[in-house]
């Protein structure tokens, strides 16, 4: 599988100017491609092909006085900008036909020079390389200083230079992983675990482990409010407003980086220790429209589950998602009886059928593991609870998924 490794870049003043020219040229070519497509649609003409756009917008444009500065940057990033426009239109048409998963996409829009995030991409034929001193040598930009935070496990294929809203530069390098090396790094283990995600505790495992929620946004909220107030008081278009905007962006980037690091460390730990992992398919978009929206966004469940998915695929683990309507918080993990709905304030309860005292989150984590078919009996065979009739006030399907479970 393909993975991206991001490394911090530290270009000097001349290299930053060269990168700014490259960002601008790539943006202009992208906008010209979108404009050509829109003109063809408006005049009811066939869409120009990728070869025609390349000939007209790059090769011929370099010979004109208006676009002669396109020759100051590598031709590869201009070609990749055209490919990005083509891919944007393919995604748009696939979304219209319903063949693309996810929310509906609109047509490609023009990029603005005021966009805070800029990027360019170099492929292998651009002849970029890593120098002997560890610098990243980019064509027509120079040897840029890189902070190599880890060793690349394979030969890279492409590198994307990104400038984020906080003014930082990154090199996003794509590599093809080695399955044999991944298997040796994380050998098989016989353990399985169920995970109940929450807000009071970020995750509660079926073995009783509780992982506190760091609440990175809540902890930085006071600093963010102060920076945002300073930004709102600056005059629009002034240099002081640009400095204040950069300060706000850096504060948000610090929160996002800390959250991402926490997700990476926890997901890697769970993947390395367990062969099978079960989680709930949470309706994050729906929860983000409730009064708990800020806390839900601060937790970042979707990002964490996404990390579990690709790491499980990379290291040969099994990740099972159970339905969001499974009554994990209402079902007794001991006898299987289903109790009534409980408000979020109820953190502990006693089963009315068998009298077992339950911690709400721990009980839910055990039920997540059982519903996914990862629970094991004393003889070593996977077990799953029997069918439980739904109560009258309970809605949704009560069936258990069978796609990724053992018979």
PEZI-V374356 format. One record per residue. RES is the residue in one letter. PHI is phi in radians with two decimals (999 if undefined). PSI is psi in degrees with one decimal (* if undefined). OMEGA is omega as a letter, one per 20 degrees, with the letter a starting at -180 (NA if undefined). Layout:
res: (RES RES)
phi: (PHI PHI)
psi: (PSI PSI)
omega: (OMEGA OMEGA)
This chain:
res: (X X X X X X X X X X X X X X X X X X X X X X X X X X X X X X X X X X X X X X X X X X X X X X X X X X X X X X X X X X X X X X X X X X X X X X X X X X X X X X X X X X X X X X X X X X X X X X X X X X X X X X X X X X X X X X X X X X X X X X X X X X X X X X X X X X X X X X X X X X X X X X X X X X X X X X X X X X X X X X X X X X X X X X X X X X X X X X X X X X X X X X X X X X X X X X X X X X X X X X X X X X X X X X X X X X X X X X X X X X X X X X X X X X X X X X X X X X X X X X X X X X X X X X X X X X X X X X X X X X X X X X X X X X X X X X X X X X X X X X X X X X X X X X X X X X X X X X X X X X X X X X X X X X X X X X X X X X X X X X X X X X X X X X X X X X X X X X X X X X X X X X X X X X X X X X X X X X X X X X X X X X X X X X X X X X X X X X X X X X X X X X X X X X X X X X X X X X X X X X X X X X X X X X X)
phi: (999 -1.73 -2.30 -1.93 -2.04 -1.82 -2.28 -1.33 -1.85 -2.27 -1.29 -1.40 -1.09 -1.15 -1.23 -1.12 -1.13 -1.14 -1.17 -1.10 -1.12 -1.14 -1.05 -1.15 -1.14 -1.10 -1.15 -1.12 -1.12 -1.07 -1.13 -1.12 -1.16 -1.13 -1.14 -1.13 -1.14 -1.18 -1.11 -1.15 -1.17 -1.17 -1.60 1.01 -1.82 -1.09 -1.12 -1.15 -1.34 -1.12 -1.16 -1.14 -1.15 -1.12 -1.13 -1.41 -1.52 -2.07 -1.13 -1.29 -1.15 -1.13 -1.49 -1.64 -1.23 -1.29 -2.15 -1.13 -1.28 -1.15 -1.31 -1.39 -2.09 -1.16 -1.18 -1.14 -1.20 -1.23 -1.12 -1.18 -1.15 -1.10 -1.13 -1.11 -1.12 -1.08 -1.15 -1.11 -1.23 -1.10 -1.13 -1.13 -1.19 -1.14 -1.18 -1.13 -1.36 1.47 -1.56 -1.87 -1.30 1.73 -1.18 -1.15 -1.85 -1.59 -1.18 -1.03 -1.96 -1.19 -1.49 -1.92 -1.21 -1.54 -1.07 -1.38 -1.98 -2.21 -2.71 -2.43 -2.24 -1.97 -1.62 -1.13 -1.30 -1.39 1.07 -1.47 -2.73 -1.86 -1.30 -1.12 -1.50 1.56 -1.61 -1.67 -1.59 -1.90 -1.09 1.08 -2.17 2.03 -1.50 -1.68 -1.22 -2.18 -1.69 -1.38 -1.38 -2.78 -1.52 -1.24 -1.36 -2.67 -1.26 -1.28 -1.91 -2.37 -2.36 -2.00 -1.63 -2.14 -1.99 -1.58 -1.16 -1.51 1.42 -1.60 -1.91 -2.34 -1.92 -1.71 -1.86 -1.69 -2.32 -1.78 -1.30 -1.77 -1.03 -1.14 -1.17 -1.15 -1.14 -1.25 -1.23 -2.24 -1.18 -1.12 -2.33 -1.61 -1.56 -2.32 -2.64 -1.91 -2.15 -1.94 -1.51 -2.68 -1.87 -1.08 -2.03 -1.05 -2.62 -2.11 -1.60 -1.18 -1.52 1.72 -1.22 -2.03 -1.92 -1.13 -1.46 -1.17 0.92 -1.10 -1.18 -1.09 -1.20 -1.70 -1.10 -1.11 -1.17 -1.15 -1.10 -1.11 -1.14 -1.22 -1.12 -1.09 -1.16 -1.18 -1.59 -1.49 -1.27 -1.13 1.57 -1.51 -1.18 -1.12 -1.19 -1.10 -1.17 -1.18 -1.11 -1.13 -1.15 -1.15 -1.10 -1.19 -1.15 -1.18 -1.13 -1.12 -1.14 -1.12 -1.14 -1.14 -1.13 -1.12 -1.13 -1.09 -1.08 -1.12 -1.13 -1.20 -1.13 -1.13 -1.10 -1.16 -1.17 -1.26 -1.64 -2.27 -1.45 -2.22 -2.30 -2.10 -2.38 -1.55 -1.50 -1.32 -1.53 -1.13 -1.10 -1.26 -1.14 -1.29 -1.81 -1.77 -1.22 -1.66 -1.01 -1.10 -1.19 -1.15 -1.14 -1.15 -1.21 1.20 -1.07 -1.08 -1.11 -1.15 -1.15 -1.07 -1.15 -1.07 -1.13 -1.30 -1.27 -1.13 -1.16 -1.20 -1.79 1.25 -1.65 -1.90 -2.01 -2.02 -1.82 -1.68 -1.10 -1.25 -1.68 -1.15 -1.37 -1.17 -1.49 -1.79 -1.56 -1.31 -1.27 -1.57 -1.90 1.51 -1.26 -1.76 -1.61 -1.32 -1.15 -2.27 -1.18 -1.14 -1.26 -1.49 -1.77 -2.42 -2.71 -2.00 -1.17 -1.31 -1.55 -1.98 1.37 -1.32 -1.54 -2.10 -1.44 -0.96 -1.26 -1.12 -1.09 -1.14 -1.12 -1.13 -1.18 -1.08 -1.12 -1.20 -1.12 -1.41 1.41 -1.77 -1.25 -2.16 -1.40 -1.16 -1.51 1.66 -1.64 -1.17 -2.21 -2.53 -1.19 -1.30 -1.19 -2.05 -1.08 -1.31 -1.33 -1.12 -1.47 -1.79 -1.99 1.71 -1.32 -1.83 -1.28 -1.75 -1.14 -2.14 -1.11 -1.94 -1.89 -1.27 -1.18)
psi: (161.1 138.2 157.5 134.6 124.9 133.7 142.7 134.0 148.5 75.0 148.2 -175.8 -43.7 -38.9 -34.4 -38.9 -41.0 -38.6 -37.2 -39.9 -41.1 -42.0 -43.6 -41.7 -42.8 -38.5 -41.9 -43.2 -40.7 -46.9 -37.3 -38.0 -42.7 -39.7 -39.6 -40.2 -42.3 -38.0 -40.0 -39.3 -40.0 -36.8 6.9 40.8 158.6 145.7 136.2 144.8 170.6 -36.9 -40.0 -40.7 -39.2 -41.8 -42.4 -45.3 -16.2 -61.6 -52.7 -32.4 -31.7 -24.5 -6.4 158.6 -30.2 -27.9 21.1 -23.7 -5.4 -22.6 -6.6 -10.2 168.8 137.4 -21.5 -41.7 -28.1 -41.3 -39.8 -31.2 -39.0 -39.6 -35.8 -41.0 -42.4 -43.1 -35.9 -39.7 -37.4 -41.3 -38.3 -46.2 -36.8 -35.3 -37.6 -38.8 -13.7 11.4 -5.9 130.8 158.7 -175.7 159.0 139.7 145.7 174.7 157.5 142.7 160.6 141.7 146.4 146.4 -13.8 -1.4 133.5 -16.5 124.3 152.0 152.1 154.8 133.8 128.2 -178.2 -34.3 -1.2 -7.7 41.1 155.8 168.4 122.6 170.4 -27.0 2.6 14.7 155.0 111.6 111.2 138.7 132.8 16.4 -43.6 -175.7 109.5 138.6 134.8 141.7 96.6 99.0 -17.2 166.9 137.4 129.8 -11.3 172.9 126.0 156.2 -43.7 158.2 132.5 123.8 124.0 136.0 118.7 -178.1 -23.0 5.0 11.7 150.3 137.3 150.1 113.8 109.6 130.1 131.6 160.1 121.4 157.4 113.4 -37.3 -41.9 -37.1 -40.1 -36.8 -31.9 -39.6 89.9 163.3 147.1 153.2 6.4 150.1 158.4 146.1 142.7 128.5 113.0 142.8 -169.4 -43.3 -49.6 134.2 -41.4 139.4 124.6 159.5 -17.4 4.9 -6.8 132.4 127.7 115.8 150.4 122.0 -29.0 60.0 -41.4 -42.5 -39.3 -31.2 6.7 -38.8 -43.9 -38.7 -40.7 -42.0 -44.7 -36.6 -36.7 -42.8 -37.4 -41.3 -19.1 -7.3 147.3 135.3 134.7 -5.5 161.6 -34.4 -34.8 -38.2 -39.5 -40.3 -37.2 -40.1 -35.7 -40.9 -43.1 -39.3 -35.5 -42.5 -37.0 -36.4 -40.5 -45.3 -39.8 -41.3 -41.4 -42.9 -39.8 -40.7 -44.8 -42.0 -45.5 -44.1 -44.0 -40.2 -39.5 -45.0 -39.8 -38.9 -28.8 -16.0 139.2 -32.8 136.0 134.5 133.6 164.3 145.7 86.3 146.0 76.7 -39.7 -37.1 -41.8 -27.7 -4.7 9.4 -175.4 -10.7 16.4 -47.2 -41.8 -36.2 -45.2 -36.4 -35.0 -40.5 47.0 -42.6 -41.8 -40.3 -45.2 -36.2 -38.7 -40.7 -37.5 -52.2 -29.7 -35.2 -40.5 -38.2 -41.3 13.6 30.9 166.8 120.6 121.1 128.9 126.2 161.0 148.1 -14.1 6.8 129.6 61.8 -31.6 -12.7 -18.2 134.2 123.1 -10.7 -52.2 -13.3 4.0 142.8 121.2 176.7 172.8 149.8 137.5 163.8 -21.0 -18.1 107.9 -15.4 145.8 161.4 131.1 130.1 -17.4 -47.5 -7.7 13.2 134.3 128.0 139.6 126.1 -48.6 -41.0 -42.2 -40.2 -39.0 -39.4 -41.5 -34.0 -44.9 -41.2 -43.4 -28.6 -6.0 21.4 -6.6 145.8 135.4 -177.7 -29.3 0.4 3.6 141.5 139.8 157.5 149.3 158.3 173.2 134.2 123.1 138.1 141.5 165.4 -36.5 2.8 131.6 163.5 164.0 142.3 6.0 155.4 143.1 144.6 -0.1 -47.4 21.7 153.7 151.5 *)
omega: (a r r r a r a r r r r a r r r r r r r r r r a r r r a r r r r r r r r r a r r r a a r r r r r r r r r r r r a a a a a a r a r a a a a a r r a a r r a a r r r r r r r r r a r r r r r a r r r a a r r r r a r a r r r r r r a r r r a r r a r a r r a a r r r a r a r r r r r a a a r r r a a r a r a a r a r a a r a a r r r r a r a a r r r r r r r a a r r a r a a r r r r a a r a r a a r a r a r a a a r r a r r a a r r a r a a r a r a a r a a a a r r r r r r r r r a a a a a r a r r r r r r r r r r a r r r r r r a r r r a r r r a a a a r r a a a a a r r a r r r r a r a a r r a r r r r a a r r r a r r a a r a r r r r a a r r r a a r r r r a r r a a a r a a a a a r a a a r r a r a r a r a a r a r r a a r a a r a r a q a a r r r r r r r r a a r a a r a r a a r a r a r a r a a r r r a a a a r a r a r r a a a a r a NA)
